Amino acid sequence: MEDDALAAALELLHTLWRLHDERPGKPCTLARLSKQAGLPMSALRRQLLPLAEAGWVVLQLEEGGVAGTVALSVAGQELCRALH
């Protein structure tokens, strides 16, 4: 992963960790995460896919891939806990 991509992934994980603390056990809508992270939806989805492939987030996309939810996986929660 390039430095910029790594920094973006870590920032996104940080945002998800904060949202997880605010609403434990509840997934976040992509629209809410997009707003909280200050990212357009297309960029958000591109950044979430590698995190989902790594097993750090659980990404549920609705048909068409425009809407959906995301939550930290158990592994993602452990990673965020270790980073904080």
mmCIF file of the N, C-alpha and C atoms, coordinates in Angstrom:
data_MODEL
# 
_entry.id   MODEL 
# 
loop_
_atom_site.group_PDB 
_atom_site.id 
_atom_site.type_symbol 
_atom_site.label_atom_id 
_atom_site.label_alt_id 
_atom_site.label_comp_id 
_atom_site.label_asym_id 
_atom_site.label_entity_id 
_atom_site.label_seq_id 
_atom_site.pdbx_PDB_ins_code 
_atom_site.Cartn_x 
_atom_site.Cartn_y 
_atom_site.Cartn_z 
_atom_site.occupancy 
_atom_site.B_iso_or_equiv 
_atom_site.pdbx_formal_charge 
_atom_site.auth_seq_id 
_atom_site.auth_comp_id 
_atom_site.auth_asym_id 
_atom_site.auth_atom_id 
_atom_site.pdbx_PDB_model_num 
ATOM 1   N N  . MET A 1 1  ? 0.846   -1.174 0.000  1.00 0.00 ? 1  MET A N  1 
ATOM 2   C CA . MET A 1 1  ? 0.000   0.000  0.000  1.00 0.00 ? 1  MET A CA 1 
ATOM 3   C C  . MET A 1 1  ? 0.892   1.238  0.000  1.00 0.00 ? 1  MET A C  1 
ATOM 4   N N  . GLU A 1 2  ? 0.565   2.193  -0.852 1.00 0.00 ? 2  GLU A N  1 
ATOM 5   C CA . GLU A 1 2  ? 1.330   3.429  -0.886 1.00 0.00 ? 2  GLU A CA 1 
ATOM 6   C C  . GLU A 1 2  ? 1.064   4.238  0.374  1.00 0.00 ? 2  GLU A C  1 
ATOM 7   N N  . ASP A 1 3  ? 1.973   5.172  0.674  1.00 0.00 ? 3  ASP A N  1 
ATOM 8   C CA . ASP A 1 3  ? 1.838   5.975  1.888  1.00 0.00 ? 3  ASP A CA 1 
ATOM 9   C C  . ASP A 1 3  ? 0.511   6.732  1.946  1.00 0.00 ? 3  ASP A C  1 
ATOM 10  N N  . ASP A 1 4  ? 0.102   7.345  0.828  1.00 0.00 ? 4  ASP A N  1 
ATOM 11  C CA . ASP A 1 4  ? -1.155  8.098  0.800  1.00 0.00 ? 4  ASP A CA 1 
ATOM 12  C C  . ASP A 1 4  ? -2.351  7.179  1.027  1.00 0.00 ? 4  ASP A C  1 
ATOM 13  N N  . ALA A 1 5  ? -2.324  6.011  0.386  1.00 0.00 ? 5  ALA A N  1 
ATOM 14  C CA . ALA A 1 5  ? -3.424  5.057  0.539  1.00 0.00 ? 5  ALA A CA 1 
ATOM 15  C C  . ALA A 1 5  ? -3.472  4.522  1.970  1.00 0.00 ? 5  ALA A C  1 
ATOM 16  N N  . LEU A 1 6  ? -2.311  4.283  2.547  1.00 0.00 ? 6  LEU A N  1 
ATOM 17  C CA . LEU A 1 6  ? -2.258  3.804  3.930  1.00 0.00 ? 6  LEU A CA 1 
ATOM 18  C C  . LEU A 1 6  ? -2.795  4.861  4.887  1.00 0.00 ? 6  LEU A C  1 
ATOM 19  N N  . ALA A 1 7  ? -2.387  6.101  4.681  1.00 0.00 ? 7  ALA A N  1 
ATOM 20  C CA . ALA A 1 7  ? -2.871  7.197  5.535  1.00 0.00 ? 7  ALA A CA 1 
ATOM 21  C C  . ALA A 1 7  ? -4.388  7.344  5.407  1.00 0.00 ? 7  ALA A C  1 
ATOM 22  N N  . ALA A 1 8  ? -4.909  7.233  4.189  1.00 0.00 ? 8  ALA A N  1 
ATOM 23  C CA . ALA A 1 8  ? -6.355  7.343  3.971  1.00 0.00 ? 8  ALA A CA 1 
ATOM 24  C C  . ALA A 1 8  ? -7.090  6.189  4.645  1.00 0.00 ? 8  ALA A C  1 
ATOM 25  N N  . ALA A 1 9  ? -6.536  4.984  4.560  1.00 0.00 ? 9  ALA A N  1 
ATOM 26  C CA . ALA A 1 9  ? -7.156  3.815  5.192  1.00 0.00 ? 9  ALA A CA 1 
ATOM 27  C C  . ALA A 1 9  ? -7.171  3.972  6.710  1.00 0.00 ? 9  ALA A C  1 
ATOM 28  N N  . LEU A 1 10 ? -6.080  4.434  7.270  1.00 0.00 ? 10 LEU A N  1 
ATOM 29  C CA . LEU A 1 10 ? -6.014  4.633  8.723  1.00 0.00 ? 10 LEU A CA 1 
ATOM 30  C C  . LEU A 1 10 ? -6.992  5.712  9.176  1.00 0.00 ? 10 LEU A C  1 
ATOM 31  N N  . GLU A 1 11 ? -7.122  6.765  8.411  1.00 0.00 ? 11 GLU A N  1 
ATOM 32  C CA . GLU A 1 11 ? -8.066  7.833  8.747  1.00 0.00 ? 11 GLU A CA 1 
ATOM 33  C C  . GLU A 1 11 ? -9.500  7.313  8.696  1.00 0.00 ? 11 GLU A C  1 
ATOM 34  N N  . LEU A 1 12 ? -9.796  6.502  7.699  1.00 0.00 ? 12 LEU A N  1 
ATOM 35  C CA . LEU A 1 12 ? -11.129 5.929  7.581  1.00 0.00 ? 12 LEU A CA 1 
ATOM 36  C C  . LEU A 1 12 ? -11.411 4.970  8.738  1.00 0.00 ? 12 LEU A C  1 
ATOM 37  N N  . LEU A 1 13 ? -10.432 4.156  9.114  1.00 0.00 ? 13 LEU A N  1 
ATOM 38  C CA . LEU A 1 13 ? -10.587 3.274  10.267 1.00 0.00 ? 13 LEU A CA 1 
ATOM 39  C C  . LEU A 1 13 ? -10.805 4.076  11.546 1.00 0.00 ? 13 LEU A C  1 
ATOM 40  N N  . HIS A 1 14 ? -10.086 5.190  11.687 1.00 0.00 ? 14 HIS A N  1 
ATOM 41  C CA . HIS A 1 14 ? -10.262 6.056  12.850 1.00 0.00 ? 14 HIS A CA 1 
ATOM 42  C C  . HIS A 1 14 ? -11.698 6.599  12.909 1.00 0.00 ? 14 HIS A C  1 
ATOM 43  N N  . THR A 1 15 ? -12.218 7.022  11.771 1.00 0.00 ? 15 THR A N  1 
ATOM 44  C CA . THR A 1 15 ? -13.588 7.534  11.709 1.00 0.00 ? 15 THR A CA 1 
ATOM 45  C C  . THR A 1 15 ? -14.578 6.440  12.075 1.00 0.00 ? 15 THR A C  1 
ATOM 46  N N  . LEU A 1 16 ? -14.367 5.231  11.536 1.00 0.00 ? 16 LEU A N  1 
ATOM 47  C CA . LEU A 1 16 ? -15.251 4.113  11.868 1.00 0.00 ? 16 LEU A CA 1 
ATOM 48  C C  . LEU A 1 16 ? -15.174 3.755  13.347 1.00 0.00 ? 16 LEU A C  1 
ATOM 49  N N  . TRP A 1 17 ? -13.985 3.838  13.929 1.00 0.00 ? 17 TRP A N  1 
ATOM 50  C CA . TRP A 1 17 ? -13.809 3.549  15.348 1.00 0.00 ? 17 TRP A CA 1 
ATOM 51  C C  . TRP A 1 17 ? -14.596 4.559  16.201 1.00 0.00 ? 17 TRP A C  1 
ATOM 52  N N  . ARG A 1 18 ? -14.518 5.835  15.817 1.00 0.00 ? 18 ARG A N  1 
ATOM 53  C CA . ARG A 1 18 ? -15.258 6.875  16.537 1.00 0.00 ? 18 ARG A CA 1 
ATOM 54  C C  . ARG A 1 18 ? -16.763 6.628  16.422 1.00 0.00 ? 18 ARG A C  1 
ATOM 55  N N  . LEU A 1 19 ? -17.232 6.296  15.222 1.00 0.00 ? 19 LEU A N  1 
ATOM 56  C CA . LEU A 1 19 ? -18.651 6.024  15.026 1.00 0.00 ? 19 LEU A CA 1 
ATOM 57  C C  . LEU A 1 19 ? -19.080 4.760  15.774 1.00 0.00 ? 19 LEU A C  1 
ATOM 58  N N  . HIS A 1 20 ? -18.189 3.784  15.845 1.00 0.00 ? 20 HIS A N  1 
ATOM 59  C CA . HIS A 1 20 ? -18.464 2.555  16.602 1.00 0.00 ? 20 HIS A CA 1 
ATOM 60  C C  . HIS A 1 20 ? -18.635 2.886  18.083 1.00 0.00 ? 20 HIS A C  1 
ATOM 61  N N  . ASP A 1 21 ? -17.813 3.772  18.604 1.00 0.00 ? 21 ASP A N  1 
ATOM 62  C CA . ASP A 1 21 ? -17.930 4.188  20.006 1.00 0.00 ? 21 ASP A CA 1 
ATOM 63  C C  . ASP A 1 21 ? -19.247 4.920  20.268 1.00 0.00 ? 21 ASP A C  1 
ATOM 64  N N  . GLU A 1 22 ? -19.687 5.713  19.291 1.00 0.00 ? 22 GLU A N  1 
ATOM 65  C CA . GLU A 1 22 ? -20.925 6.472  19.450 1.00 0.00 ? 22 GLU A CA 1 
ATOM 66  C C  . GLU A 1 22 ? -22.154 5.575  19.410 1.00 0.00 ? 22 GLU A C  1 
ATOM 67  N N  . ARG A 1 23 ? -22.093 4.529  18.586 1.00 0.00 ? 23 ARG A N  1 
ATOM 68  C CA . ARG A 1 23 ? -23.247 3.636  18.400 1.00 0.00 ? 23 ARG A CA 1 
ATOM 69  C C  . ARG A 1 23 ? -22.768 2.189  18.365 1.00 0.00 ? 23 ARG A C  1 
ATOM 70  N N  . PRO A 1 24 ? -22.337 1.644  19.509 1.00 0.00 ? 24 PRO A N  1 
ATOM 71  C CA . PRO A 1 24 ? -21.799 0.284  19.536 1.00 0.00 ? 24 PRO A CA 1 
ATOM 72  C C  . PRO A 1 24 ? -22.788 -0.749 18.989 1.00 0.00 ? 24 PRO A C  1 
ATOM 73  N N  . GLY A 1 25 ? -22.253 -1.636 18.170 1.00 0.00 ? 25 GLY A N  1 
ATOM 74  C CA . GLY A 1 25 ? -23.057 -2.727 17.645 1.00 0.00 ? 25 GLY A CA 1 
ATOM 75  C C  . GLY A 1 25 ? -23.970 -2.367 16.494 1.00 0.00 ? 25 GLY A C  1 
ATOM 76  N N  . LYS A 1 26 ? -23.968 -1.114 16.076 1.00 0.00 ? 26 LYS A N  1 
ATOM 77  C CA . LYS A 1 26 ? -24.838 -0.688 14.980 1.00 0.00 ? 26 LYS A CA 1 
ATOM 78  C C  . LYS A 1 26 ? -23.987 -0.324 13.765 1.00 0.00 ? 26 LYS A C  1 
ATOM 79  N N  . PRO A 1 27 ? -24.334 -0.868 12.601 1.00 0.00 ? 27 PRO A N  1 
ATOM 80  C CA . PRO A 1 27 ? -23.591 -0.481 11.396 1.00 0.00 ? 27 PRO A CA 1 
ATOM 81  C C  . PRO A 1 27 ? -23.884 0.969  11.028 1.00 0.00 ? 27 PRO A C  1 
ATOM 82  N N  . CYS A 1 28 ? -22.994 1.527  10.280 1.00 0.00 ? 28 CYS A N  1 
ATOM 83  C CA . CYS A 1 28 ? -23.104 2.914  9.832  1.00 0.00 ? 28 CYS A CA 1 
ATOM 84  C C  . CYS A 1 28 ? -23.507 2.912  8.358  1.00 0.00 ? 28 CYS A C  1 
ATOM 85  N N  . THR A 1 29 ? -24.387 3.807  7.983  1.00 0.00 ? 29 THR A N  1 
ATOM 86  C CA . THR A 1 29 ? -24.728 3.909  6.560  1.00 0.00 ? 29 THR A CA 1 
ATOM 87  C C  . THR A 1 29 ? -23.546 4.501  5.809  1.00 0.00 ? 29 THR A C  1 
ATOM 88  N N  . LEU A 1 30 ? -23.438 4.139  4.552  1.00 0.00 ? 30 LEU A N  1 
ATOM 89  C CA . LEU A 1 30 ? -22.367 4.714  3.729  1.00 0.00 ? 30 LEU A CA 1 
ATOM 90  C C  . LEU A 1 30 ? -22.527 6.221  3.616  1.00 0.00 ? 30 LEU A C  1 
ATOM 91  N N  . ALA A 1 31 ? -23.768 6.698  3.563  1.00 0.00 ? 31 ALA A N  1 
ATOM 92  C CA . ALA A 1 31 ? -24.007 8.145  3.466  1.00 0.00 ? 31 ALA A CA 1 
ATOM 93  C C  . ALA A 1 31 ? -23.469 8.857  4.709  1.00 0.00 ? 31 ALA A C  1 
ATOM 94  N N  . ARG A 1 32 ? -23.732 8.299  5.881  1.00 0.00 ? 32 ARG A N  1 
ATOM 95  C CA . ARG A 1 32 ? -23.244 8.919  7.124  1.00 0.00 ? 32 ARG A CA 1 
ATOM 96  C C  . ARG A 1 32 ? -21.716 8.900  7.174  1.00 0.00 ? 32 ARG A C  1 
ATOM 97  N N  . LEU A 1 33 ? -21.123 7.753  6.817  1.00 0.00 ? 33 LEU A N  1 
ATOM 98  C CA . LEU A 1 33 ? -19.670 7.653  6.835  1.00 0.00 ? 33 LEU A CA 1 
ATOM 99  C C  . LEU A 1 33 ? -19.047 8.607  5.820  1.00 0.00 ? 33 LEU A C  1 
ATOM 100 N N  . SER A 1 34 ? -19.666 8.734  4.652  1.00 0.00 ? 34 SER A N  1 
ATOM 101 C CA . SER A 1 34 ? -19.176 9.654  3.633  1.00 0.00 ? 34 SER A CA 1 
ATOM 102 C C  . SER A 1 34 ? -19.136 11.080 4.179  1.00 0.00 ? 34 SER A C  1 
ATOM 103 N N  . LYS A 1 35 ? -20.191 11.472 4.864  1.00 0.00 ? 35 LYS A N  1 
ATOM 104 C CA . LYS A 1 35 ? -20.266 12.817 5.435  1.00 0.00 ? 35 LYS A CA 1 
ATOM 105 C C  . LYS A 1 35 ? -19.241 12.989 6.563  1.00 0.00 ? 35 LYS A C  1 
ATOM 106 N N  . GLN A 1 36 ? -19.162 12.013 7.465  1.00 0.00 ? 36 GLN A N  1 
ATOM 107 C CA . GLN A 1 36 ? -18.243 12.093 8.600  1.00 0.00 ? 36 GLN A CA 1 
ATOM 108 C C  . GLN A 1 36 ? -16.777 12.099 8.149  1.00 0.00 ? 36 GLN A C  1 
ATOM 109 N N  . ALA A 1 37 ? -16.470 11.330 7.102  1.00 0.00 ? 37 ALA A N  1 
ATOM 110 C CA . ALA A 1 37 ? -15.097 11.225 6.616  1.00 0.00 ? 37 ALA A CA 1 
ATOM 111 C C  . ALA A 1 37 ? -14.748 12.334 5.622  1.00 0.00 ? 37 ALA A C  1 
ATOM 112 N N  . GLY A 1 38 ? -15.770 13.059 5.155  1.00 0.00 ? 38 GLY A N  1 
ATOM 113 C CA . GLY A 1 38 ? -15.527 14.123 4.185  1.00 0.00 ? 38 GLY A CA 1 
ATOM 114 C C  . GLY A 1 38 ? -15.088 13.590 2.830  1.00 0.00 ? 38 GLY A C  1 
ATOM 115 N N  . LEU A 1 39 ? -15.649 12.431 2.457  1.00 0.00 ? 39 LEU A N  1 
ATOM 116 C CA . LEU A 1 39 ? -15.279 11.791 1.191  1.00 0.00 ? 39 LEU A CA 1 
ATOM 117 C C  . LEU A 1 39 ? -16.499 11.653 0.291  1.00 0.00 ? 39 LEU A C  1 
ATOM 118 N N  . PRO A 1 40 ? -16.313 11.842 -1.006 1.00 0.00 ? 40 PRO A N  1 
ATOM 119 C CA . PRO A 1 40 ? -17.416 11.527 -1.915 1.00 0.00 ? 40 PRO A CA 1 
ATOM 120 C C  . PRO A 1 40 ? -17.674 10.020 -1.882 1.00 0.00 ? 40 PRO A C  1 
ATOM 121 N N  . MET A 1 41 ? -18.884 9.628  -2.178 1.00 0.00 ? 41 MET A N  1 
ATOM 122 C CA . MET A 1 41 ? -19.281 8.229  -2.090 1.00 0.00 ? 41 MET A CA 1 
ATOM 123 C C  . MET A 1 41 ? -18.380 7.314  -2.936 1.00 0.00 ? 41 MET A C  1 
ATOM 124 N N  . SER A 1 42 ? -18.004 7.744  -4.120 1.00 0.00 ? 42 SER A N  1 
ATOM 125 C CA . SER A 1 42 ? -17.162 6.900  -4.979 1.00 0.00 ? 42 SER A CA 1 
ATOM 126 C C  . SER A 1 42 ? -15.793 6.650  -4.336 1.00 0.00 ? 42 SER A C  1 
ATOM 127 N N  . ALA A 1 43 ? -15.201 7.674  -3.772 1.00 0.00 ? 43 ALA A N  1 
ATOM 128 C CA . ALA A 1 43 ? -13.902 7.522  -3.103 1.00 0.00 ? 43 ALA A CA 1 
ATOM 129 C C  . ALA A 1 43 ? -14.042 6.657  -1.853 1.00 0.00 ? 43 ALA A C  1 
ATOM 130 N N  . LEU A 1 44 ? -15.134 6.830  -1.135 1.00 0.00 ? 44 LEU A N  1 
ATOM 131 C CA . LEU A 1 44 ? -15.372 6.037  0.067  1.00 0.00 ? 44 LEU A CA 1 
ATOM 132 C C  . LEU A 1 44 ? -15.444 4.556  -0.274 1.00 0.00 ? 44 LEU A C  1 
ATOM 133 N N  . ARG A 1 45 ? -16.207 4.218  -1.290 1.00 0.00 ? 45 ARG A N  1 
ATOM 134 C CA . ARG A 1 45 ? -16.331 2.805  -1.680 1.00 0.00 ? 45 ARG A CA 1 
ATOM 135 C C  . ARG A 1 45 ? -14.980 2.240  -2.106 1.00 0.00 ? 45 ARG A C  1 
ATOM 136 N N  . ARG A 1 46 ? -14.200 3.013  -2.859 1.00 0.00 ? 46 ARG A N  1 
ATOM 137 C CA . ARG A 1 46 ? -12.863 2.545  -3.276 1.00 0.00 ? 46 ARG A CA 1 
ATOM 138 C C  . ARG A 1 46 ? -11.969 2.284  -2.071 1.00 0.00 ? 46 ARG A C  1 
ATOM 139 N N  . GLN A 1 47 ? -12.067 3.114  -1.049 1.00 0.00 ? 47 GLN A N  1 
ATOM 140 C CA . GLN A 1 47 ? -11.227 2.941  0.141  1.00 0.00 ? 47 GLN A CA 1 
ATOM 141 C C  . GLN A 1 47 ? -11.733 1.817  1.037  1.00 0.00 ? 47 GLN A C  1 
ATOM 142 N N  . LEU A 1 48 ? -13.031 1.565  1.018  1.00 0.00 ? 48 LEU A N  1 
ATOM 143 C CA . LEU A 1 48 ? -13.588 0.517  1.870  1.00 0.00 ? 48 LEU A CA 1 
ATOM 144 C C  . LEU A 1 48 ? -13.310 -0.892 1.345  1.00 0.00 ? 48 LEU A C  1 
ATOM 145 N N  . LEU A 1 49 ? -13.238 -1.049 0.026  1.00 0.00 ? 49 LEU A N  1 
ATOM 146 C CA . LEU A 1 49 ? -13.061 -2.390 -0.538 1.00 0.00 ? 49 LEU A CA 1 
ATOM 147 C C  . LEU A 1 49 ? -11.810 -3.100 -0.029 1.00 0.00 ? 49 LEU A C  1 
ATOM 148 N N  . PRO A 1 50 ? -10.623 -2.464 -0.021 1.00 0.00 ? 50 PRO A N  1 
ATOM 149 C CA . PRO A 1 50 ? -9.456  -3.166 0.519  1.00 0.00 ? 50 PRO A CA 1 
ATOM 150 C C  . PRO A 1 50 ? -9.574  -3.461 2.014  1.00 0.00 ? 50 PRO A C  1 
ATOM 151 N N  . LEU A 1 51 ? -10.262 -2.583 2.752  1.00 0.00 ? 51 LEU A N  1 
ATOM 152 C CA . LEU A 1 51 ? -10.461 -2.818 4.181  1.00 0.00 ? 51 LEU A CA 1 
ATOM 153 C C  . LEU A 1 51 ? -11.378 -4.020 4.401  1.00 0.00 ? 51 LEU A C  1 
ATOM 154 N N  . ALA A 1 52 ? -12.372 -4.166 3.541  1.00 0.00 ? 52 ALA A N  1 
ATOM 155 C CA . ALA A 1 52 ? -13.269 -5.319 3.619  1.00 0.00 ? 52 ALA A CA 1 
ATOM 156 C C  . ALA A 1 52 ? -12.519 -6.594 3.227  1.00 0.00 ? 52 ALA A C  1 
ATOM 157 N N  . GLU A 1 53 ? -11.699 -6.517 2.178  1.00 0.00 ? 53 GLU A N  1 
ATOM 158 C CA . GLU A 1 53 ? -10.919 -7.677 1.742  1.00 0.00 ? 53 GLU A CA 1 
ATOM 159 C C  . GLU A 1 53 ? -9.921  -8.112 2.814  1.00 0.00 ? 53 GLU A C  1 
ATOM 160 N N  . ALA A 1 54 ? -9.404  -7.163 3.576  1.00 0.00 ? 54 ALA A N  1 
ATOM 161 C CA . ALA A 1 54 ? -8.468  -7.473 4.659  1.00 0.00 ? 54 ALA A CA 1 
ATOM 162 C C  . ALA A 1 54 ? -9.188  -8.038 5.883  1.00 0.00 ? 54 ALA A C  1 
ATOM 163 N N  . GLY A 1 55 ? -10.527 -7.925 5.891  1.00 0.00 ? 55 GLY A N  1 
ATOM 164 C CA . GLY A 1 55 ? -11.298 -8.442 7.014  1.00 0.00 ? 55 GLY A CA 1 
ATOM 165 C C  . GLY A 1 55 ? -11.468 -7.464 8.158  1.00 0.00 ? 55 GLY A C  1 
ATOM 166 N N  . TRP A 1 56 ? -11.173 -6.190 7.939  1.00 0.00 ? 56 TRP A N  1 
ATOM 167 C CA . TRP A 1 56 ? -11.264 -5.198 9.003  1.00 0.00 ? 56 TRP A CA 1 
ATOM 168 C C  . TRP A 1 56 ? -12.630 -4.536 9.084  1.00 0.00 ? 56 TRP A C  1 
ATOM 169 N N  . VAL A 1 57 ? -13.374 -4.558 7.986  1.00 0.00 ? 57 VAL A N  1 
ATOM 170 C CA . VAL A 1 57 ? -14.726 -4.011 7.991  1.00 0.00 ? 57 VAL A CA 1 
ATOM 171 C C  . VAL A 1 57 ? -15.679 -5.011 7.338  1.00 0.00 ? 57 VAL A C  1 
ATOM 172 N N  . VAL A 1 58 ? -16.943 -4.901 7.736  1.00 0.00 ? 58 VAL A N  1 
ATOM 173 C CA . VAL A 1 58 ? -18.010 -5.677 7.112  1.00 0.00 ? 58 VAL A CA 1 
ATOM 174 C C  . VAL A 1 58 ? -18.812 -4.680 6.277  1.00 0.00 ? 58 VAL A C  1 
ATOM 175 N N  . LEU A 1 59 ? -18.775 -4.879 4.974  1.00 0.00 ? 59 LEU A N  1 
ATOM 176 C CA . LEU A 1 59 ? -19.406 -3.959 4.031  1.00 0.00 ? 59 LEU A CA 1 
ATOM 177 C C  . LEU A 1 59 ? -20.604 -4.650 3.401  1.00 0.00 ? 59 LEU A C  1 
ATOM 178 N N  . GLN A 1 60 ? -21.772 -4.057 3.543  1.00 0.00 ? 60 GLN A N  1 
ATOM 179 C CA . GLN A 1 60 ? -23.000 -4.569 2.944  1.00 0.00 ? 60 GLN A CA 1 
ATOM 180 C C  . GLN A 1 60 ? -23.501 -3.540 1.948  1.00 0.00 ? 60 GLN A C  1 
ATOM 181 N N  . LEU A 1 61 ? -23.399 -3.862 0.661  1.00 0.00 ? 61 LEU A N  1 
ATOM 182 C CA . LEU A 1 61 ? -23.874 -2.947 -0.372 1.00 0.00 ? 61 LEU A CA 1 
ATOM 183 C C  . LEU A 1 61 ? -25.244 -3.390 -0.853 1.00 0.00 ? 61 LEU A C  1 
ATOM 184 N N  . GLU A 1 62 ? -26.140 -2.444 -1.026 1.00 0.00 ? 62 GLU A N  1 
ATOM 185 C CA . GLU A 1 62 ? -27.447 -2.737 -1.595 1.00 0.00 ? 62 GLU A CA 1 
ATOM 186 C C  . GLU A 1 62 ? -27.296 -2.888 -3.093 1.00 0.00 ? 62 GLU A C  1 
ATOM 187 N N  . GLU A 1 63 ? -28.301 -3.413 -3.732 1.00 0.00 ? 63 GLU A N  1 
ATOM 188 C CA . GLU A 1 63 ? -28.257 -3.621 -5.174 1.00 0.00 ? 63 GLU A CA 1 
ATOM 189 C C  . GLU A 1 63 ? -27.906 -2.317 -5.876 1.00 0.00 ? 63 GLU A C  1 
ATOM 190 N N  . GLY A 1 64 ? -26.976 -2.365 -6.772 1.00 0.00 ? 64 GLY A N  1 
ATOM 191 C CA . GLY A 1 64 ? -26.498 -1.176 -7.467 1.00 0.00 ? 64 GLY A CA 1 
ATOM 192 C C  . GLY A 1 64 ? -25.253 -0.592 -6.823 1.00 0.00 ? 64 GLY A C  1 
ATOM 193 N N  . GLY A 1 65 ? -24.955 -0.979 -5.594 1.00 0.00 ? 65 GLY A N  1 
ATOM 194 C CA . GLY A 1 65 ? -23.732 -0.562 -4.922 1.00 0.00 ? 65 GLY A CA 1 
ATOM 195 C C  . GLY A 1 65 ? -23.684 0.875  -4.473 1.00 0.00 ? 65 GLY A C  1 
ATOM 196 N N  . VAL A 1 66 ? -24.811 1.588  -4.542 1.00 0.00 ? 66 VAL A N  1 
ATOM 197 C CA . VAL A 1 66 ? -24.803 3.003  -4.180 1.00 0.00 ? 66 VAL A CA 1 
ATOM 198 C C  . VAL A 1 66 ? -25.025 3.187  -2.683 1.00 0.00 ? 66 VAL A C  1 
ATOM 199 N N  . ALA A 1 67 ? -25.922 2.415  -2.115 1.00 0.00 ? 67 ALA A N  1 
ATOM 200 C CA . ALA A 1 67 ? -26.231 2.537  -0.693 1.00 0.00 ? 67 ALA A CA 1 
ATOM 201 C C  . ALA A 1 67 ? -25.792 1.264  0.020  1.00 0.00 ? 67 ALA A C  1 
ATOM 202 N N  . GLY A 1 68 ? -25.707 1.359  1.327  1.00 0.00 ? 68 GLY A N  1 
ATOM 203 C CA . GLY A 1 68 ? -25.347 0.194  2.105  1.00 0.00 ? 68 GLY A CA 1 
ATOM 204 C C  . GLY A 1 68 ? -24.902 0.592  3.498  1.00 0.00 ? 68 GLY A C  1 
ATOM 205 N N  . THR A 1 69 ? -24.318 -0.378 4.199  1.00 0.00 ? 69 THR A N  1 
ATOM 206 C CA . THR A 1 69 ? -23.834 -0.138 5.549  1.00 0.00 ? 69 THR A CA 1 
ATOM 207 C C  . THR A 1 69 ? -22.427 -0.699 5.688  1.00 0.00 ? 69 THR A C  1 
ATOM 208 N N  . VAL A 1 70 ? -21.746 -0.208 6.706  1.00 0.00 ? 70 VAL A N  1 
ATOM 209 C CA . VAL A 1 70 ? -20.395 -0.669 7.009  1.00 0.00 ? 70 VAL A CA 1 
ATOM 210 C C  . VAL A 1 70 ? -20.236 -0.680 8.520  1.00 0.00 ? 70 VAL A C  1 
ATOM 211 N N  . ALA A 1 71 ? -19.482 -1.652 9.005  1.00 0.00 ? 71 ALA A N  1 
ATOM 212 C CA . ALA A 1 71 ? -19.182 -1.740 10.432 1.00 0.00 ? 71 ALA A CA 1 
ATOM 213 C C  . ALA A 1 71 ? -17.794 -2.341 10.572 1.00 0.00 ? 71 ALA A C  1 
ATOM 214 N N  . LEU A 1 72 ? -17.135 -2.020 11.660 1.00 0.00 ? 72 LEU A N  1 
ATOM 215 C CA . LEU A 1 72 ? -15.859 -2.655 11.960 1.00 0.00 ? 72 LEU A CA 1 
ATOM 216 C C  . LEU A 1 72 ? -16.106 -4.121 12.278 1.00 0.00 ? 72 LEU A C  1 
ATOM 217 N N  . SER A 1 73 ? -15.288 -5.000 11.730 1.00 0.00 ? 73 SER A N  1 
ATOM 218 C CA . SER A 1 73 ? -15.349 -6.408 12.100 1.00 0.00 ? 73 SER A CA 1 
ATOM 219 C C  . SER A 1 73 ? -14.677 -6.558 13.461 1.00 0.00 ? 73 SER A C  1 
ATOM 220 N N  . VAL A 1 74 ? -14.714 -7.751 14.006 1.00 0.00 ? 74 VAL A N  1 
ATOM 221 C CA . VAL A 1 74 ? -14.024 -7.996 15.276 1.00 0.00 ? 74 VAL A CA 1 
ATOM 222 C C  . VAL A 1 74 ? -12.536 -7.715 15.097 1.00 0.00 ? 74 VAL A C  1 
ATOM 223 N N  . ALA A 1 75 ? -11.970 -8.170 13.974 1.00 0.00 ? 75 ALA A N  1 
ATOM 224 C CA . ALA A 1 75 ? -10.549 -7.915 13.703 1.00 0.00 ? 75 ALA A CA 1 
ATOM 225 C C  . ALA A 1 75 ? -10.280 -6.421 13.557 1.00 0.00 ? 75 ALA A C  1 
ATOM 226 N N  . GLY A 1 76 ? -11.203 -5.689 12.928 1.00 0.00 ? 76 GLY A N  1 
ATOM 227 C CA . GLY A 1 76 ? -11.060 -4.247 12.790 1.00 0.00 ? 76 GLY A CA 1 
ATOM 228 C C  . GLY A 1 76 ? -11.135 -3.532 14.121 1.00 0.00 ? 76 GLY A C  1 
ATOM 229 N N  . GLN A 1 77 ? -12.009 -4.008 14.999 1.00 0.00 ? 77 GLN A N  1 
ATOM 230 C CA . GLN A 1 77 ? -12.105 -3.422 16.332 1.00 0.00 ? 77 GLN A CA 1 
ATOM 231 C C  . GLN A 1 77 ? -10.814 -3.653 17.114 1.00 0.00 ? 77 GLN A C  1 
ATOM 232 N N  . GLU A 1 78 ? -10.271 -4.859 16.999 1.00 0.00 ? 78 GLU A N  1 
ATOM 233 C CA . GLU A 1 78 ? -9.011  -5.172 17.691 1.00 0.00 ? 78 GLU A CA 1 
ATOM 234 C C  . GLU A 1 78 ? -7.875  -4.316 17.152 1.00 0.00 ? 78 GLU A C  1 
ATOM 235 N N  . LEU A 1 79 ? -7.825  -4.136 15.825 1.00 0.00 ? 79 LEU A N  1 
ATOM 236 C CA . LEU A 1 79 ? -6.795  -3.297 15.213 1.00 0.00 ? 79 LEU A CA 1 
ATOM 237 C C  . LEU A 1 79 ? -6.910  -1.869 15.720 1.00 0.00 ? 79 LEU A C  1 
ATOM 238 N N  . CYS A 1 80 ? -8.123  -1.313 15.697 1.00 0.00 ? 80 CYS A N  1 
ATOM 239 C CA . CYS A 1 80 ? -8.330  0.069  16.150 1.00 0.00 ? 80 CYS A CA 1 
ATOM 240 C C  . CYS A 1 80 ? -7.984  0.220  17.623 1.00 0.00 ? 80 CYS A C  1 
ATOM 241 N N  . ARG A 1 81 ? -8.361  -0.762 18.407 1.00 0.00 ? 81 ARG A N  1 
ATOM 242 C CA . ARG A 1 81 ? -8.018  -0.720 19.851 1.00 0.00 ? 81 ARG A CA 1 
ATOM 243 C C  . ARG A 1 81 ? -6.502  -0.684 20.041 1.00 0.00 ? 81 ARG A C  1 
ATOM 244 N N  . ALA A 1 82 ? -5.791  -1.477 19.243 1.00 0.00 ? 82 ALA A N  1 
ATOM 245 C CA . ALA A 1 82 ? -4.318  -1.531 19.348 1.00 0.00 ? 82 ALA A CA 1 
ATOM 246 C C  . ALA A 1 82 ? -3.686  -0.223 18.869 1.00 0.00 ? 82 ALA A C  1 
ATOM 247 N N  . LEU A 1 83 ? -4.310  0.437  17.900 1.00 0.00 ? 83 LEU A N  1 
ATOM 248 C CA . LEU A 1 83 ? -3.754  1.682  17.360 1.00 0.00 ? 83 LEU A CA 1 
ATOM 249 C C  . LEU A 1 83 ? -4.022  2.873  18.275 1.00 0.00 ? 83 LEU A C  1 
ATOM 250 N N  . HIS A 1 84 ? -5.002  2.763  19.159 1.00 0.00 ? 84 HIS A N  1 
ATOM 251 C CA . HIS A 1 84 ? -5.337  3.882  20.048 1.00 0.00 ? 84 HIS A CA 1 
ATOM 252 C C  . HIS A 1 84 ? -4.715  3.676  21.352 1.00 0.00 ? 84 HIS A C  1 
# 
